[in-house]
Amino acid sequence: MIKIENLPYFSHLNSTELKKIKNCCTLKKYTSNDILFYEGETPKYLYILLKGMLKVYQTTAKANHVFILFFTQPGEIIGDYALYAKSPYPNTAQ
């Protein structure tokens, strides 16, 4: 499993700053069918994938077609743009 202090986003922080961030974090495990967030939901968290893979996709208006946009790899931050822009998630993450 990847540690956040080894990620480029956090590698410049000192131990005190890293400790503050870790104290705000929650480690969660998901199964392959779990949904991290749905398209249209209001963002509440910053997600960092530490292990495994995440599928990010969009559905058609009638929800009968799924368009896979990309798969993430460990170490990637997910949903950050929507969080910072204070806009709904533009896609679903599973």
Phi and psi in degrees as GROMACS dihedral restraints (atoms count N, CA, C in turn):
[ dihedral_restraints ]
;  ai    aj    ak    al  type     phi  dphi    fc
    3     4     5     6     1   -76.7    20    10
    4     5     6     7     1   144.3    20    10
    6     7     8     9     1  -104.0    20    10
    7     8     9    10     1   142.9    20    10
    9    10    11    12     1   -63.4    20    10
   10    11    12    13     1   -29.1    20    10
   12    13    14    15     1   -67.3    20    10
   13    14    15    16     1   -15.4    20    10
   15    16    17    18     1   -93.5    20    10
   16    17    18    19     1    -4.4    20    10
   18    19    20    21     1   -83.2    20    10
   19    20    21    22     1   143.6    20    10
   21    22    23    24     1   -56.2    20    10
   22    23    24    25     1   -33.2    20    10
   24    25    26    27     1   -64.0    20    10
   25    26    27    28     1   -27.5    20    10
   27    28    29    30     1  -117.7    20    10
   28    29    30    31     1    -2.8    20    10
   30    31    32    33     1   -65.0    20    10
   31    32    33    34     1   -21.5    20    10
   33    34    35    36     1   -86.4    20    10
   34    35    36    37     1    -4.9    20    10
   36    37    38    39     1   -82.4    20    10
   37    38    39    40     1   149.3    20    10
   39    40    41    42     1   -84.7    20    10
   40    41    42    43     1   176.1    20    10
   42    43    44    45     1   -64.2    20    10
   43    44    45    46     1   -34.6    20    10
   45    46    47    48     1   -66.3    20    10
   46    47    48    49     1   -43.7    20    10
   48    49    50    51     1   -66.4    20    10
   49    50    51    52     1   -40.7    20    10
   51    52    53    54     1   -63.0    20    10
   52    53    54    55     1   -39.4    20    10
   54    55    56    57     1   -62.8    20    10
   55    56    57    58     1   -41.1    20    10
   57    58    59    60     1   -61.5    20    10
   58    59    60    61     1   -42.7    20    10
   60    61    62    63     1   -66.1    20    10
   61    62    63    64     1   -45.5    20    10
   63    64    65    66     1   -61.8    20    10
   64    65    66    67     1   -32.9    20    10
   66    67    68    69     1   -68.7    20    10
   67    68    69    70     1   -20.2    20    10
   69    70    71    72     1   -93.9    20    10
   70    71    72    73     1    -7.4    20    10
   72    73    74    75     1   -91.1    20    10
   73    74    75    76     1   152.5    20    10
   75    76    77    78     1  -127.0    20    10
   76    77    78    79     1   127.9    20    10
   78    79    80    81     1   -91.9    20    10
   79    80    81    82     1   123.1    20    10
   81    82    83    84     1  -127.3    20    10
   82    83    84    85     1   146.1    20    10
   84    85    86    87     1  -110.3    20    10
   85    86    87    88     1   140.2    20    10
   87    88    89    90     1  -127.1    20    10
   88    89    90    91     1   154.2    20    10
   90    91    92    93     1   -92.2    20    10
   91    92    93    94     1   173.1    20    10
   93    94    95    96     1   -65.0    20    10
   94    95    96    97     1   -21.4    20    10
   96    97    98    99     1   -96.0    20    10
   97    98    99   100     1    -7.5    20    10
   99   100   101   102     1   -71.0    20    10
  100   101   102   103     1   147.5    20    10
  102   103   104   105     1  -104.0    20    10
  103   104   105   106     1   128.3    20    10
  105   106   107   108     1   -77.5    20    10
  106   107   108   109     1   -47.6    20    10
  108   109   110   111     1  -157.4    20    10
  109   110   111   112     1   156.4    20    10
  111   112   113   114     1  -103.7    20    10
  112   113   114   115     1   149.1    20    10
  114   115   116   117     1   -54.7    20    10
  115   116   117   118     1   130.5    20    10
  117   118   119   120     1    95.2    20    10
  118   119   120   121     1   -15.2    20    10
  120   121   122   123     1   -71.7    20    10
  121   122   123   124     1   153.8    20    10
  123   124   125   126     1   -80.3    20    10
  124   125   126   127     1   127.7    20    10
  126   127   128   129     1   -66.6    20    10
  127   128   129   130     1   140.2    20    10
  129   130   131   132     1  -126.4    20    10
  130   131   132   133     1   -21.8    20    10
  132   133   134   135     1  -135.1    20    10
  133   134   135   136     1   161.0    20    10
  135   136   137   138     1  -102.2    20    10
  136   137   138   139     1   123.8    20    10
  138   139   140   141     1  -104.4    20    10
  139   140   141   142     1   139.7    20    10
  141   142   143   144     1  -128.5    20    10
  142   143   144   145     1   121.6    20    10
  144   145   146   147     1   -81.1    20    10
  145   146   147   148     1   117.5    20    10
  147   148   149   150     1   -97.6    20    10
  148   149   150   151     1   -27.3    20    10
  150   151   152   153     1  -152.9    20    10
  151   152   153   154     1   144.7    20    10
  153   154   155   156     1    91.9    20    10
  154   155   156   157     1  -156.8    20    10
  156   157   158   159     1  -138.9    20    10
  157   158   159   160     1   150.1    20    10
  159   160   161   162     1  -126.3    20    10
  160   161   162   163     1   133.6    20    10
  162   163   164   165     1   -97.7    20    10
  163   164   165   166     1   129.8    20    10
  165   166   167   168     1  -115.8    20    10
  166   167   168   169     1   126.0    20    10
  168   169   170   171     1  -146.6    20    10
  169   170   171   172     1   166.5    20    10
  171   172   173   174     1  -124.4    20    10
  172   173   174   175     1   153.8    20    10
  174   175   176   177     1  -117.0    20    10
  175   176   177   178     1   159.6    20    10
  177   178   179   180     1   -74.8    20    10
  178   179   180   181     1   169.7    20    10
  180   181   182   183     1   -57.2    20    10
  181   182   183   184     1   -35.6    20    10
  183   184   185   186     1   -90.4    20    10
  184   185   186   187     1     2.4    20    10
  186   187   188   189     1    59.5    20    10
  187   188   189   190     1    27.0    20    10
  189   190   191   192     1  -102.0    20    10
  190   191   192   193     1    -4.8    20    10
  192   193   194   195     1  -133.3    20    10
  193   194   195   196     1   140.7    20    10
  195   196   197   198     1  -116.7    20    10
  196   197   198   199     1   131.7    20    10
  198   199   200   201     1  -113.1    20    10
  199   200   201   202     1   109.7    20    10
  201   202   203   204     1   -75.7    20    10
  202   203   204   205     1   122.5    20    10
  204   205   206   207     1   -87.2    20    10
  205   206   207   208     1   -45.2    20    10
  207   208   209   210     1  -171.0    20    10
  208   209   210   211     1   166.2    20    10
  210   211   212   213     1  -113.1    20    10
  211   212   213   214     1   138.7    20    10
  213   214   215   216     1   -96.2    20    10
  214   215   216   217     1   163.5    20    10
  216   217   218   219     1  -121.5    20    10
  217   218   219   220     1   160.6    20    10
  219   220   221   222     1   -54.1    20    10
  220   221   222   223     1   139.3    20    10
  222   223   224   225     1   100.2    20    10
  223   224   225   226     1    -8.6    20    10
  225   226   227   228     1   -88.6    20    10
  226   227   228   229     1   145.9    20    10
  228   229   230   231     1   -91.3    20    10
  229   230   231   232     1   135.6    20    10
  231   232   233   234     1  -118.7    20    10
  232   233   234   235     1   134.8    20    10
  234   235   236   237     1    75.2    20    10
  235   236   237   238     1    13.7    20    10
  237   238   239   240     1   -67.9    20    10
  238   239   240   241     1   -37.5    20    10
  240   241   242   243     1   -62.0    20    10
  241   242   243   244     1   -46.6    20    10
  243   244   245   246     1   -62.0    20    10
  244   245   246   247     1   -38.3    20    10
  246   247   248   249     1   -64.5    20    10
  247   248   249   250     1   -48.6    20    10
  249   250   251   252     1   -69.6    20    10
  250   251   252   253     1   -35.4    20    10
  252   253   254   255     1   -81.1    20    10
  253   254   255   256     1    -8.3    20    10
  255   256   257   258     1    55.0    20    10
  256   257   258   259     1    44.7    20    10
  258   259   260   261     1  -125.0    20    10
  259   260   261   262     1   159.0    20    10
  261   262   263   264     1   -61.2    20    10
  262   263   264   265     1   154.8    20    10
  264   265   266   267     1   -60.4    20    10
  265   266   267   268     1   133.2    20    10
  267   268   269   270     1   -84.3    20    10
  268   269   270   271     1    -1.9    20    10
  270   271   272   273     1  -155.3    20    10
  271   272   273   274     1   176.8    20    10
  273   274   275   276     1  -107.4    20    10
  274   275   276   277     1   143.2    20    10
  276   277   278   279     1  -119.8    20    10
  277   278   279   280     1   127.0    20    10
